[in-house]
Amino acid sequence: METERGCVGVESGRPLHKMAVGAVGRLGWSGEVGIADTFLRRLFGMARAGSWVWKNGIPPDVMVFGSCRAVHTVGMRGNLDIAFVDGEGIPLRVEKSVGSGRFLFCRNAFAVVERLSDGDETQKDAERENV
């Protein structure tokens, strides 16, 4: 099966792929989306996203963890934006600029979507308003 541009690590048409693309769009995030589909990708998440071999050779800007209600930021060097979403990709809880050493949980989540945080939320909001 072909991999749809914008979502790496999983074939298009699968339910998790559709949910991931929908969630990223609803959050207003952009970039390559990677599905954490192995034990190591789930364990290390964005901390090692650039070191994995992805199907299209491009490391993800956004990572999706299916069947996930809790995440940790142990070992992260930078801050993360983390969103807990339901099965349709609708955000239930969004945490911005989460630092290292944190554990987050959302009981009703189906998946977690995360990306490296810019750390400057005011600049991001200003850019969104000017579009």
N, CA, C and O atoms as a MOPAC input file, in Angstrom:
PM7 MOZYME 1SCF
protein

 N      0.83700 1    -1.20100 1     0.00000 1
 C      0.00000 1     0.00000 1     0.00000 1
 C      0.87100 1     1.25000 1     0.00000 1
 O      1.98400 1     1.24900 1     0.52500 1
 N      0.35200 1     2.30100 1    -0.59000 1
 C      1.09100 1     3.55100 1    -0.61300 1
 C      0.90100 1     4.31000 1     0.69100 1
 O     -0.12500 1     4.19400 1     1.36200 1
 N      1.92000 1     5.08800 1     1.02700 1
 C      1.82200 1     5.96100 1     2.18800 1
 C      1.43200 1     7.34600 1     1.70400 1
 O      2.08100 1     7.89700 1     0.81400 1
 N      0.39200 1     7.91000 1     2.27300 1
 C     -0.05900 1     9.23500 1     1.87400 1
 C      0.92300 1    10.28400 1     2.37300 1
 O      1.40100 1    10.19600 1     3.50400 1
 N      1.22700 1    11.27400 1     1.54200 1
 C      2.13700 1    12.34500 1     1.93700 1
 C      1.59400 1    13.02300 1     3.18500 1
 O      0.39100 1    13.25800 1     3.29800 1
 N      2.46600 1    13.32900 1     4.10200 1
 C      2.06900 1    14.01400 1     5.32000 1
 C      1.87700 1    13.07300 1     6.49300 1
 O      1.74000 1    13.53000 1     7.62800 1
 N      1.86300 1    11.77600 1     6.25100 1
 C      1.71700 1    10.82000 1     7.33700 1
 C      2.64400 1     9.65200 1     7.06900 1
 O      2.42300 1     8.87900 1     6.13700 1
 N      3.67100 1     9.52200 1     7.87300 1
 C      4.67300 1     8.49100 1     7.64500 1
 C      4.53300 1     7.36700 1     8.65900 1
 O      4.04600 1     7.57300 1     9.77100 1
 N      4.96000 1     6.19700 1     8.26900 1
 C      4.96500 1     5.07800 1     9.19900 1
 C      3.70600 1     4.24000 1     9.18900 1
 O      3.60200 1     3.27200 1     9.94300 1
 N      2.75000 1     4.59200 1     8.35100 1
 C      1.50500 1     3.81700 1     8.30400 1
 C      0.85000 1     4.04100 1     6.93600 1
 O      0.95000 1     5.13200 1     6.37600 1
 N      0.19500 1     3.03800 1     6.40800 1
 C     -0.46100 1     3.16100 1     5.10900 1
 C     -1.72700 1     3.99000 1     5.22700 1
 O     -2.41900 1     3.94900 1     6.24400 1
 N     -2.02300 1     4.74300 1     4.17200 1
 C     -3.24800 1     5.54100 1     4.17200 1
 C     -4.45400 1     4.62200 1     4.14600 1
 O     -4.36800 1     3.48600 1     3.67800 1
 N     -5.56600 1     5.10700 1     4.64600 1
 C     -6.78400 1     4.33000 1     4.65700 1
 C     -7.04000 1     3.62500 1     5.98200 1
 O     -8.17400 1     3.23400 1     6.25700 1
 N     -6.03200 1     3.45800 1     6.79300 1
 C     -6.23700 1     2.81600 1     8.08800 1
 C     -6.89300 1     3.79800 1     9.04700 1
 O     -6.67100 1     5.00500 1     8.94600 1
 N     -7.69800 1     3.29300 1     9.97700 1
 C     -8.40500 1     4.18900 1    10.90400 1
 C     -7.47900 1     5.12000 1    11.70200 1
 O     -7.80000 1     6.29400 1    11.88200 1
 N     -6.34500 1     4.61500 1    12.17800 1
 C     -5.44100 1     5.46400 1    12.96000 1
 C     -4.86600 1     6.57600 1    12.09700 1
 O     -4.68900 1     7.69900 1    12.56900 1
 N     -4.57600 1     6.27800 1    10.84800 1
 C     -4.06200 1     7.28800 1     9.92200 1
 C     -5.08000 1     8.40800 1     9.72800 1
 O     -4.73100 1     9.58600 1     9.80000 1
 N     -6.33400 1     8.04400 1     9.48400 1
 C     -7.39100 1     9.04400 1     9.27200 1
 C     -7.59200 1     9.89300 1    10.52500 1
 O     -7.73700 1    11.11200 1    10.43700 1
 N     -7.59900 1     9.24500 1    11.69200 1
 C     -7.76500 1     9.97600 1    12.94500 1
 C     -6.58800 1    10.93100 1    13.14200 1
 O     -6.78500 1    12.07400 1    13.55400 1
 N     -5.36100 1    10.47200 1    12.85100 1
 C     -4.16600 1    11.29400 1    13.05700 1
 C     -4.19500 1    12.54200 1    12.19000 1
 O     -3.92500 1    13.64100 1    12.67300 1
 N     -4.52000 1    12.38100 1    10.92200 1
 C     -4.57900 1    13.52400 1    10.01200 1
 C     -5.66500 1    14.50300 1    10.46800 1
 O     -5.45900 1    15.71600 1    10.43800 1
 N     -6.81500 1    13.98000 1    10.88900 1
 C     -7.89300 1    14.84200 1    11.38700 1
 C     -7.50100 1    15.59300 1    12.64700 1
 O     -7.80300 1    16.77900 1    12.78600 1
 N     -6.83300 1    14.91300 1    13.56100 1
 C     -6.42700 1    15.54200 1    14.82300 1
 C     -5.42800 1    16.65900 1    14.58100 1
 O     -5.55100 1    17.74000 1    15.15800 1
 N     -4.44500 1    16.40900 1    13.73600 1
 C     -3.42600 1    17.42400 1    13.45300 1
 C     -4.07700 1    18.65300 1    12.81900 1
 O     -3.72700 1    19.78400 1    13.15500 1
 N     -5.01500 1    18.43500 1    11.90900 1
 C     -5.73100 1    19.55400 1    11.29300 1
 C     -6.55200 1    20.34200 1    12.29700 1
 O     -6.53900 1    21.57300 1    12.28000 1
 N     -7.26800 1    19.64300 1    13.17400 1
 C     -8.08500 1    20.32900 1    14.17900 1
 C     -7.23300 1    21.14500 1    15.14400 1
 O     -7.65900 1    22.19700 1    15.61900 1
 N     -6.02900 1    20.65700 1    15.43000 1
 C     -5.14000 1    21.36600 1    16.34800 1
 C     -4.46100 1    22.56100 1    15.68300 1
 O     -3.87600 1    23.40100 1    16.36800 1
 N     -4.53400 1    22.64100 1    14.36700 1
 C     -3.87800 1    23.72400 1    13.64100 1
 C     -2.37800 1    23.48700 1    13.50800 1
 O     -1.61800 1    24.42000 1    13.24800 1
 N     -1.95700 1    22.25000 1    13.68500 1
 C     -0.54300 1    21.90400 1    13.56600 1
 C     -0.28000 1    21.46700 1    12.13600 1
 O     -1.20900 1    21.12000 1    11.40600 1
 N      0.98800 1    21.48300 1    11.73400 1
 C      1.32600 1    21.05100 1    10.38800 1
 C      2.65700 1    20.30600 1    10.39500 1
 O      3.36100 1    20.27200 1    11.40500 1
 N      2.98400 1    19.71900 1     9.26500 1
 C      4.24000 1    18.99700 1     9.12600 1
 C      4.01300 1    17.51700 1     8.92000 1
 O      2.87600 1    17.05000 1     8.85400 1
 N      5.10500 1    16.78700 1     8.82100 1
 C      5.04200 1    15.34300 1     8.64800 1
 C      4.52100 1    14.69300 1     9.92500 1
 O      4.93100 1    15.05800 1    11.02700 1
 N      3.62400 1    13.73800 1     9.77300 1
 C      3.02100 1    13.04700 1    10.91000 1
 C      3.56500 1    11.62700 1    10.96700 1
 O      3.50100 1    10.89300 1     9.98100 1
 N      4.10000 1    11.24100 1    12.11800 1
 C      4.60300 1     9.89000 1    12.31100 1
 C      3.73100 1     9.13000 1    13.29000 1
 O      3.29400 1     9.68200 1    14.30000 1
 N      3.48000 1     7.86800 1    12.99400 1
 C      2.70100 1     7.01500 1    13.87700 1
 C      3.67300 1     6.18800 1    14.71500 1
 O      4.51200 1     5.47300 1    14.16700 1
 N      3.56700 1     6.28200 1    16.01600 1
 C      4.41800 1     5.48800 1    16.91500 1
 C      3.86900 1     4.07100 1    16.92000 1
 O      3.00100 1     3.72700 1    17.72100 1
 N      4.39100 1     3.25200 1    16.00900 1
 C      3.81500 1     1.92900 1    15.78000 1
 C      4.70200 1     0.77500 1    16.24800 1
 O      4.40300 1    -0.38500 1    15.96600 1
 N      5.77100 1     1.07600 1    16.94700 1
 C      6.61300 1     0.02200 1    17.51500 1
 C      6.86000 1     0.33600 1    18.98300 1
 O      6.64500 1     1.46500 1    19.42500 1
 N      7.30400 1    -0.64800 1    19.72900 1
 C      7.57000 1    -0.44400 1    21.15200 1
 C      8.57900 1     0.68800 1    21.37400 1
 O      8.35400 1     1.56000 1    22.21300 1
 N      9.68800 1     0.67800 1    20.62700 1
 C     10.71600 1     1.70100 1    20.83700 1
 C     10.24100 1     3.09000 1    20.44700 1
 O     10.55500 1     4.06200 1    21.13500 1
 N      9.48900 1     3.20500 1    19.35400 1
 C      8.96000 1     4.52000 1    18.97000 1
 C      8.00800 1     5.03500 1    20.03800 1
 O      7.98900 1     6.23200 1    20.32600 1
 N      7.22200 1     4.14900 1    20.62500 1
 C      6.30500 1     4.56200 1    21.69200 1
 C      7.07300 1     4.94700 1    22.95700 1
 O      6.71700 1     5.91200 1    23.63300 1
 N      8.11700 1     4.19800 1    23.27100 1
 C      8.89300 1     4.46000 1    24.47700 1
 C      9.63300 1     5.78900 1    24.40600 1
 O      9.58700 1     6.57600 1    25.35100 1
 N     10.30700 1     6.04100 1    23.30100 1
 C     11.14500 1     7.23500 1    23.18100 1
 C     10.43800 1     8.42500 1    22.54100 1
 O     10.86300 1     9.56400 1    22.73600 1
 N      9.38400 1     8.19200 1    21.79400 1
 C      8.58800 1     9.27700 1    21.22000 1
 C      9.40100 1    10.31700 1    20.48000 1
 O     10.28900 1     9.98000 1    19.69700 1
 N      9.09900 1    11.58000 1    20.72700 1
 C      9.75800 1    12.68200 1    20.02800 1
 C     11.22600 1    12.83100 1    20.42600 1
 O     11.98800 1    13.47900 1    19.70900 1
 N     11.63400 1    12.25000 1    21.54300 1
 C     13.02700 1    12.36600 1    21.97500 1
 C     13.97900 1    11.75500 1    20.95200 1
 O     15.11300 1    12.21300 1    20.81000 1
 N     13.53000 1    10.72500 1    20.24100 1
 C     14.38300 1    10.04500 1    19.26600 1
 C     13.74700 1     9.96800 1    17.87500 1
 O     14.19000 1     9.18100 1    17.03900 1
 N     12.72300 1    10.76900 1    17.62300 1
 C     11.99300 1    10.68300 1    16.35300 1
 C     12.91100 1    10.85300 1    15.14500 1
 O     12.70100 1    10.20800 1    14.11800 1
 N     13.90600 1    11.69600 1    15.25200 1
 C     14.81200 1    11.93900 1    14.12800 1
 C     15.75000 1    10.79400 1    13.83600 1
 O     16.35300 1    10.75500 1    12.76400 1
 N     15.89100 1     9.85600 1    14.76000 1
 C     16.84100 1     8.76500 1    14.55600 1
 C     16.20300 1     7.49900 1    13.99200 1
 O     16.92500 1     6.56900 1    13.63200 1
 N     14.86800 1     7.43000 1    13.90200 1
 C     14.21600 1     6.24400 1    13.35300 1
 C     14.25800 1     6.27800 1    11.83700 1
 O     14.39700 1     7.34600 1    11.23900 1
 N     14.14100 1     5.13000 1    11.22100 1
 C     14.02300 1     5.04300 1     9.77600 1
 C     12.54000 1     5.03500 1     9.43400 1
 O     11.83100 1     4.08300 1     9.75900 1
 N     12.06800 1     6.09400 1     8.77900 1
 C     10.66700 1     6.21600 1     8.40600 1
 C     10.50100 1     5.80300 1     6.95600 1
 O     11.45900 1     5.83700 1     6.18400 1
 N      9.29200 1     5.41300 1     6.58200 1
 C      9.04000 1     4.89900 1     5.23400 1
 C      9.45500 1     5.86700 1     4.13900 1
 O      9.98400 1     5.44000 1     3.11300 1
 N      9.22800 1     7.16000 1     4.33100 1
 C      9.58900 1     8.11700 1     3.28600 1
 C     10.91700 1     8.81100 1     3.58000 1
 O     11.29700 1     9.73300 1     2.86000 1
 N     11.63000 1     8.38500 1     4.62700 1
 C     12.93700 1     8.95000 1     4.94800 1
 C     12.90200 1    10.28400 1     5.66600 1
 O     13.95400 1    10.84800 1     5.96600 1
 N     11.72000 1    10.79700 1     5.94600 1
 C     11.58900 1    12.10600 1     6.59600 1
 C     11.13900 1    11.90400 1     8.04000 1
 O     10.10000 1    11.28800 1     8.27500 1
 N     11.91100 1    12.41800 1     9.02600 1
 C     11.45300 1    12.29700 1    10.41500 1
 C     10.21200 1    13.16900 1    10.63900 1
 O     10.06800 1    14.21400 1    10.00500 1
 N      9.33000 1    12.75000 1    11.52400 1
 C      8.07300 1    13.48900 1    11.71200 1
 C      8.24100 1    14.76200 1    12.53200 1
 O      9.13100 1    14.87800 1    13.37400 1
 N      7.34700 1    15.72000 1    12.25300 1
 C      7.23800 1    16.94100 1    13.05700 1
 C      6.22000 1    16.71800 1    14.16600 1
 O      6.29200 1    17.33600 1    15.22800 1
 N      5.27000 1    15.82300 1    13.90400 1
 C      4.19000 1    15.50100 1    14.83200 1
 C      4.15200 1    13.98100 1    14.97600 1
 O      4.24900 1    13.25900 1    13.98400 1
 N      4.01000 1    13.49700 1    16.20700 1
 C      3.94600 1    12.05600 1    16.42700 1
 C      2.62100 1    11.69400 1    17.07600 1
 O      2.13500 1    12.40200 1    17.95800 1
 N      2.03000 1    10.56500 1    16.62500 1
 C      0.74300 1    10.10600 1    17.12300 1
 C      0.92100 1     8.74700 1    17.79500 1
 O      1.53600 1     7.83700 1    17.24000 1
 N      0.37200 1     8.63400 1    18.99100 1
 C      0.39600 1     7.40000 1    19.77000 1
 C     -1.03100 1     6.89400 1    19.90400 1
 O     -1.80600 1     7.43500 1    20.69300 1
 N     -1.39200 1     5.86000 1    19.14100 1
 C     -2.73200 1     5.29200 1    19.19400 1
 C     -2.91800 1     4.45000 1    20.45100 1
 O     -1.94800 1     3.96200 1    21.03200 1
 N     -4.16900 1     4.28500 1    20.86400 1
 C     -4.51400 1     3.51100 1    22.07100 1
 C     -3.67300 1     3.95400 1    23.25700 1
 O     -3.04400 1     3.13800 1    23.93100 1
 N     -3.67200 1     5.24800 1    23.49800 1
 C     -2.79500 1     5.82700 1    24.52400 1
 C     -3.56800 1     6.84400 1    25.34900 1
 O     -4.27800 1     7.69100 1    24.80700 1
 N     -3.42300 1     6.75200 1    26.65700 1
 C     -4.07900 1     7.70100 1    27.57800 1
 C     -3.09100 1     8.44400 1    28.45500 1
 O     -3.46800 1     9.38100 1    29.15800 1
 N     -1.82000 1     8.03500 1    28.42300 1
 C     -0.81500 1     8.65900 1    29.29000 1
 C      0.51600 1     8.73200 1    28.55600 1
 O      0.86900 1     7.83600 1    27.78900 1
 N      1.24600 1     9.81000 1    28.80300 1
 C      2.58000 1     9.98800 1    28.22000 1
 C      3.52300 1    10.55100 1    29.27300 1
 O      3.09400 1    11.08000 1    30.29900 1
 N      4.81500 1    10.42500 1    28.99800 1
 C      5.83200 1    11.01700 1    29.87100 1
 C      6.76500 1    11.87100 1    29.02600 1
 O      6.86000 1    11.69600 1    27.81100 1
 N      7.44900 1    12.79500 1    29.68600 1
 C      8.43500 1    13.61500 1    28.99400 1
 C      9.81900 1    13.40700 1    29.59900 1
 O     10.67800 1    14.28400 1    29.50700 1
 N     10.03400 1    12.25800 1    30.20900 1
 C     11.33400 1    11.94100 1    30.80800 1
 C     12.37200 1    11.85700 1    29.69300 1
 O     12.16100 1    11.16300 1    28.69800 1
 N     13.47900 1    12.55300 1    29.85600 1
 C     14.56200 1    12.51300 1    28.88300 1
 C     14.44400 1    13.51600 1    27.75300 1
 O     15.33400 1    13.58400 1    26.90500 1
 N     13.36900 1    14.30100 1    27.71300 1
 C     13.21700 1    15.30400 1    26.65100 1
 C     14.13400 1    16.48900 1    26.92700 1
 O     14.25700 1    16.94300 1    28.06400 1
 N     14.76800 1    16.97600 1    25.88400 1
 C     15.63900 1    18.15200 1    26.01200 1
 C     14.87500 1    19.44900 1    25.77000 1
 O     15.24400 1    20.51000 1    26.27300 1
 N     13.80200 1    19.33900 1    24.98900 1
 C     12.98100 1    20.51000 1    24.69800 1
 C     11.57700 1    20.30000 1    25.21700 1
 O     11.24200 1    19.22400 1    25.71300 1
 N     10.76700 1    21.31800 1    25.10200 1
 C      9.37700 1    21.23200 1    25.54100 1
 C      8.50100 1    20.64900 1    24.43100 1
 O      8.83700 1    20.72900 1    23.24900 1
 N      7.38000 1    20.06500 1    24.83400 1
 C      6.43500 1    19.46900 1    23.88900 1
 C      5.06600 1    20.10900 1    24.01900 1
 O      4.65900 1    20.52600 1    25.10300 1
 N      4.36000 1    20.18100 1    22.89400 1
 C      2.93000 1    20.45700 1    22.89400 1
 C      2.28500 1    19.08500 1    22.81000 1
 O      2.61700 1    18.30300 1    21.91900 1
 N      1.36400 1    18.77700 1    23.72600 1
 C      0.76100 1    17.44800 1    23.81300 1
 C     -0.75500 1    17.58200 1    23.79600 1
 O     -1.32800 1    18.37100 1    24.54700 1
 N     -1.40300 1    16.79600 1    22.92300 1
 C     -2.86200 1    16.81000 1    22.84200 1
 C     -3.39500 1    15.39300 1    23.02100 1
 O     -2.91800 1    14.45300 1    22.38400 1
 N     -4.37500 1    15.25300 1    23.88200 1
 C     -5.09800 1    13.99800 1    24.05200 1
 C     -6.36000 1    14.11400 1    23.20600 1
 O     -7.10400 1    15.08500 1    23.33500 1
 N     -6.60600 1    13.12800 1    22.34000 1
 C     -7.74500 1    13.20000 1    21.42400 1
 C     -8.62200 1    11.95800 1    21.54100 1
 O     -8.18200 1    10.91000 1    22.01500 1
 N     -9.87600 1    12.09800 1    21.09800 1
 C    -10.77900 1    10.94600 1    21.11100 1
 C    -10.61100 1    10.14600 1    19.82000 1
 O     -9.72500 1    10.45200 1    19.02200 1
 N    -11.43300 1     9.14300 1    19.60300 1
 C    -11.32000 1     8.26200 1    18.45200 1
 C    -11.56000 1     8.92400 1    17.10900 1
 O    -11.22300 1     8.35500 1    16.07000 1
 N    -12.13600 1    10.11400 1    17.11400 1
 C    -12.35900 1    10.85700 1    15.87400 1
 C    -11.32200 1    11.95600 1    15.68000 1
 O    -11.38600 1    12.71300 1    14.71100 1
 N    -10.36800 1    12.04300 1    16.60100 1
 C     -9.32400 1    13.05400 1    16.50000 1
 C     -9.70400 1    14.40900 1    17.08200 1
 O     -9.03300 1    15.40900 1    16.82600 1
 N    -10.76700 1    14.44200 1    17.85900 1
 C    -11.20200 1    15.70400 1    18.47600 1
 C    -10.43200 1    15.89200 1    19.78100 1
 O    -10.44000 1    15.01200 1    20.64100 1
 N     -9.76400 1    17.04300 1    19.93000 1
 C     -8.97100 1    17.27500 1    21.14200 1
 C     -9.82600 1    17.29300 1    22.41000 1
 O    -10.85900 1    17.96000 1    22.47200 1
 N     -9.37300 1    16.54600 1    23.41400 1
 C    -10.02000 1    16.52700 1    24.72400 1
 C     -9.25100 1    17.39100 1    25.71300 1
 O     -9.84200 1    18.02900 1    26.58500 1
 N     -7.93300 1    17.40800 1    25.57200 1
 C     -7.06100 1    18.16500 1    26.47100 1
 C     -5.79100 1    18.51500 1    25.69800 1
 O     -5.21000 1    17.65700 1    25.03400 1
 N     -5.35800 1    19.78100 1    25.78300 1
 C     -4.13600 1    20.21500 1    25.11700 1
 C     -3.24200 1    20.89900 1    26.13900 1
 O     -3.66700 1    21.82200 1    26.83200 1
 N     -2.01200 1    20.44000 1    26.22300 1
 C     -1.01500 1    21.02900 1    27.11800 1
 C      0.10300 1    21.59700 1    26.25200 1
 O      0.67200 1    20.87900 1    25.43000 1
 N      0.42200 1    22.87400 1    26.42700 1
 C      1.45800 1    23.51300 1    25.61700 1
 C      2.74300 1    23.67200 1    26.40700 1
 O      2.72600 1    23.94700 1    27.60700 1
 N      3.84800 1    23.49600 1    25.71700 1
 C      5.18600 1    23.72000 1    26.26000 1
 C      5.43400 1    22.92600 1    27.55000 1
 O      5.83900 1    23.48600 1    28.56900 1
 N      5.18500 1    21.62200 1    27.48500 1
 C      5.37400 1    20.73200 1    28.64000 1
 C      6.86100 1    20.39800 1    28.76600 1
 O      7.47900 1    19.91700 1    27.81500 1
 N      7.42100 1    20.65200 1    29.92800 1
 C      8.84200 1    20.42100 1    30.17300 1
 C      9.17400 1    18.97100 1    30.48700 1
 O      8.28800 1    18.12400 1    30.59600 1
 N     10.44400 1    18.70500 1    30.62700 1
 C     10.94900 1    17.35900 1    30.90100 1
 C     10.52900 1    16.86000 1    32.28400 1
 O     10.33000 1    17.64400 1    33.21300 1
 N     10.40100 1    15.52900 1    32.39600 1
 C     10.12200 1    14.91900 1    33.68700 1
 C      8.67100 1    14.91500 1    34.10400 1
 O      8.37000 1    14.68800 1    35.27500 1
 N      7.76200 1    15.16300 1    33.17300 1
 C      6.32500 1    15.20900 1    33.49500 1
 C      5.61500 1    13.93900 1    33.04400 1
 O      6.04400 1    13.27800 1    32.09900 1
 N      4.53000 1    13.60600 1    33.72800 1
 C      3.63600 1    12.51200 1    33.34300 1
 C      2.24900 1    13.11000 1    33.18600 1
 O      1.76400 1    13.79900 1    34.08300 1
 N      1.60600 1    12.85400 1    32.05300 1
 C      0.26900 1    13.38200 1    31.80700 1
 C     -0.67700 1    12.23700 1    31.47400 1
 O     -0.27400 1    11.23100 1    30.89100 1
 N     -1.94800 1    12.40500 1    31.85800 1
 C     -2.94700 1    11.35800 1    31.71400 1
 C     -4.29300 1    11.98200 1    31.36700 1
 O     -4.64100 1    13.04500 1    31.88100 1
 N     -5.04400 1    11.32300 1    30.49800 1
 C     -6.41700 1    11.74000 1    30.18700 1
 C     -7.25300 1    10.47800 1    30.03100 1
 O     -7.08200 1     9.72500 1    29.07200 1
 N     -8.14300 1    10.25400 1    30.96200 1
 C     -8.92300 1     9.01200 1    31.04700 1
 C     -9.68600 1     8.68200 1    29.77000 1
 O     -9.73800 1     7.51500 1    29.38100 1
 N    -10.27700 1     9.66400 1    29.10800 1
 C    -11.13100 1     9.40400 1    27.94700 1
 C    -10.40400 1     9.44000 1    26.60600 1
 O    -11.04000 1     9.32100 1    25.55900 1
 N     -9.09100 1     9.60300 1    26.62400 1
 C     -8.33300 1     9.71800 1    25.37400 1
 C     -8.25600 1     8.39300 1    24.63100 1
 O     -8.19600 1     7.32400 1    25.23900 1
 N     -8.25900 1     8.48000 1    23.32100 1
 C     -8.02000 1     7.33800 1    22.44700 1
 C     -6.57000 1     7.35400 1    21.96400 1
 O     -5.96300 1     6.30600 1    21.74600 1
 N     -6.02900 1     8.55800 1    21.80000 1
 C     -4.66900 1     8.70100 1    21.29100 1
 C     -4.05600 1     9.98800 1    21.81800 1
 O     -4.74700 1    10.86500 1    22.33500 1
 N     -2.73100 1    10.07600 1    21.67100 1
 C     -1.99000 1    11.28300 1    22.04500 1
 C     -1.24400 1    11.77000 1    20.81500 1
 O     -0.64800 1    10.98300 1    20.07900 1
 N     -1.28500 1    13.07800 1    20.60300 1
 C     -0.57800 1    13.71300 1    19.50600 1
 C      0.41600 1    14.68200 1    20.13700 1
 O      0.05400 1    15.47400 1    21.00800 1
 N      1.68100 1    14.61300 1    19.69100 1
 C      2.65800 1    15.52800 1    20.27800 1
 C      3.62000 1    16.05800 1    19.23500 1
 O      3.86200 1    15.43100 1    18.20300 1
 N      4.16700 1    17.24000 1    19.53400 1
 C      5.16700 1    17.87500 1    18.67700 1
 C      6.10500 1    18.67500 1    19.54900 1
 O      5.77900 1    19.00000 1    20.69100 1
 N      7.27200 1    18.99400 1    19.01300 1
 C      8.18800 1    19.86200 1    19.73300 1
 C      7.57500 1    21.25100 1    19.78400 1
 O      7.04900 1    21.74400 1    18.78600 1
 N      7.64500 1    21.87400 1    20.94200 1
 C      7.05700 1    23.19800 1    21.13200 1
 C      8.04200 1    24.27100 1    20.70000 1
 O      9.25000 1    24.15600 1    20.91000 1
 N      7.49400 1    25.32300 1    20.08900 1
 C      8.32300 1    26.47900 1    19.75600 1
 C      8.69600 1    27.24000 1    21.01200 1
 O      9.73700 1    27.89500 1    21.06900 1
 N      7.84000 1    27.14800 1    22.02000 1
 C      8.08700 1    27.87200 1    23.26200 1
 C      7.60300 1    29.30100 1    23.22400 1
 O      7.54800 1    29.95600 1    24.26600 1
 N      7.24600 1    29.81000 1    22.04800 1
 C      6.78000 1    31.17900 1    21.92300 1
 C      5.34500 1    31.16400 1    21.41000 1
 O      5.09500 1    31.39200 1    20.22600 1
 N      4.41900 1    30.89800 1    22.30200 1
 C      3.01300 1    30.78700 1    21.93300 1
 C      2.43300 1    32.11000 1    21.43500 1
 O      1.51900 1    32.11300 1    20.61100 1
 N      2.95700 1    33.23000 1    21.92700 1
 C      2.44200 1    34.52100 1    21.48100 1
 C      2.72700 1    34.73600 1    20.00400 1
 O      1.88600 1    35.26400 1    19.27600 1
 N      3.91300 1    34.32600 1    19.55800 1
 C      4.26900 1    34.45400 1    18.14700 1
 C      3.39100 1    33.54300 1    17.29800 1
 O      2.93200 1    33.95400 1    16.23300 1
 N      3.14600 1    32.30100 1    17.75500 1
 C      2.29600 1    31.36700 1    17.01400 1
 C      0.88300 1    31.94100 1    16.85900 1
 O      0.30100 1    31.88000 1    15.77600 1
 N      0.33100 1    32.50300 1    17.95700 1
 C     -1.02000 1    33.06200 1    17.90300 1
 C     -1.08000 1    34.24600 1    16.94800 1
 O     -2.05600 1    34.39400 1    16.21300 1
 N     -0.05600 1    35.08800 1    16.94600 1
 C     -0.01300 1    36.24000 1    16.05600 1
 C      0.03200 1    35.80000 1    14.59500 1
 O     -0.62000 1    36.40000 1    13.74100 1
 N      0.80400 1    34.74900 1    14.31100 1
 C      0.88400 1    34.23600 1    12.93500 1
 C     -0.46500 1    33.69100 1    12.48800 1
 O     -0.86100 1    33.90600 1    11.34200 1
 N     -1.18300 1    32.98500 1    13.36900 1
 C     -2.49200 1    32.42600 1    13.01600 1
 C     -3.50500 1    33.53600 1    12.70000 1
 O     -4.32600 1    33.39300 1    11.79400 1
 N     -3.44000 1    34.63600 1    13.45100 1
 C     -4.38400 1    35.73700 1    13.23800 1
 C     -4.11600 1    36.45500 1    11.92800 1
 O     -5.04200 1    36.99100 1    11.31900 1
 N     -2.85600 1    36.47600 1    11.48100 1
 C     -2.50500 1    37.18800 1    10.24600 1
 C     -2.75300 1    36.37900 1     8.98000 1
 O     -2.59900 1    36.89700 1     7.87400 1
 N     -3.13400 1    35.12100 1     9.13000 1
 C     -3.33900 1    34.26900 1     7.94900 1
 C     -4.68800 1    34.51600 1     7.33500 1
 O     -5.03400 1    33.88900 1     6.33300 1

